[in-house]
Amino acid sequence: MFATVGADRSLRMFDLRFLEHSTILYETPDNSSLLRLVWNKLDSNFIATFVVDSNRTIVVDIRMPSIACIELSGHSGDVIVLRGPLIHHIIYVQPLKINKH
């Protein structure tokens, strides 16, 4: 499996055995291009990407395509790279634990 992002505003995943088909995991709601992606090394179900000229980082769960499972937008400037050991902890999304009484 490999994934790509680009000016077509989509995050696509390909299976190397069937390159003629791809799965669109996410498309930006506006006409913004996506730039770069990173797979989560702790859980390969999560991919992070970001919109060009934006402070938004989008995390997608490949088991639930078409929607962002989380969007990080608290940066003061544009995101230009996703790297470093902490990014894998940031994009690791755990289900909420709800205490029922």
N, C-alpha and C positions, 0 to 999 in steps of 0.2 A: 504494500500500500504506500502511496505517496499523495501529498496534497499540494495544491497550488492556490495562489491568490493573484489578483491582477486588476487591470483596468476595466475588465468586464464586470466589476464590483461583486465578484463571487469568490467563495471559498469552495474549492472542488476537491474531492478525493477520488483517486484512481486505484484500481486493482491492476497490478502489473500483468496479470493473466488475461485481462479483458480491457485493453487500452482504448477500444473504440467507444466505451461507455464510461461515464463519470457520474458521481453523485454530488449534487450541489448541497453542501452542508449549510451554507449561509449566503445570503445576498443582502447588501446594504439597502435600507429602505429608500434612500435618496440615490443620486447618481454618483456617489463618491467611490473612488477606487480603493481597493485594499492593497496594502503594501506589507510584505513579509509575514511569516507565520512561524510559530514554534510549537512543537509537540510537547506535552507535559511528560517529563521523564518518570514521574512518580505514578501517573495513571494515563495510559495512552488513549483514553477516551476523550481527553480534553485537548483542544487546540486553541491557541491565542493568536489573534491578528489585530491589526489596527488600520484605521482609515487614514489616507493621505491627508496631510495638513490638518490634523485634528488631534485633540487630546484624549480621544476615546480608544480604549483597548477592549476588544470583544473576545470573550471566551465562549467557545462552542463545544457542546457535548456531542460527539459523533453519533451517539445512540438516539439523539433527539434533533435531527437536522431541521434547518430552516429558522430556528430561533436561537438567539444568544442566551446562554444560561446565566451569564452575568456580563455587565458592561461596567468597566472602570473608567471614570471620567474626572477624577479629582486632580489631574495634573495641571499645572499652571501653563505649561507650554506644549507644543506638539510632540507626540511620540515619534521617535525616529528609529528605535531599535528595541527588540525584546531579547535580552540575554542576561546571563549571570545566574548564579546558583539560586538566588531568591525568586526568580520568575517562576520556577517550577513549584514553589510553595505557594506563591500568590495565585496561580491558576489552578491549584488543587481545590476543587469545590466539594464540600461535604454536605450531605443533607442536614437540614435543621432538625434538632432534637426538640420535640415538644413534650413538656411535662403535662401529663393528664392527671387530674385529681379525681 
